[in-house]
Amino acid sequence: AQIYKDDKNAPKVKFSEKIIKNFNVKGAQITISHDGGFAIAAAILQRKENE
């Protein structure tokens, strides 16, 4: 997976086709924050429904 910033500096993640296929990935949201020498991040992965 690749983490990058969009035009508004929001963090985004891009998965390879192999990961999307093998793990049935639909999408992801990530957030990153820092203050006073501390940092925190969270990620939510969405999976496609079984067809």
N, C-alpha and C positions, 0 to 999 in steps of 0.2 A: 504494500500500500504506500501511497505517496501523500504526505501532508503538505499543503501549500496555502497561500492566502489569496482570497479573491480580490476584486477591484476595490472593495470596501474594507480590506484588511481582515476579513473574517476568516477563521481557519476552515479549511475544506479538506476532504480526504478523497483520493481516487484509488479505486481497486483495479487490479489487473483482471482481465477476462477470466483467467483461471480461478482466481479467488471468488469472483462473482458466481461462476458456474458451480464450483465445488461446495461453496457454503451458502448458496442460494441467497446472496446479498441483494437487497433492494436499494438500500441507501444507508447513510450515516450522518449523524450530527455530532459535532465536537465543539467543545468550549475550552478556552484556556484563559487563566487569569493570574495576575501576580501583584504583590504589594509588599513592601517592606522586607524584601529578601525571601519571601515565601511564594510558592507557585502551586497552582492546582489545575487539574484538567479532568474532563469527563467526556466519555464517548457513549453514544447510543447507536447500536447497529439495528437496522431493520432487515428482516428476512422476507422473501417472497412466500406467499402461501403455497403449500403443496398443491400441485395441479393434478 
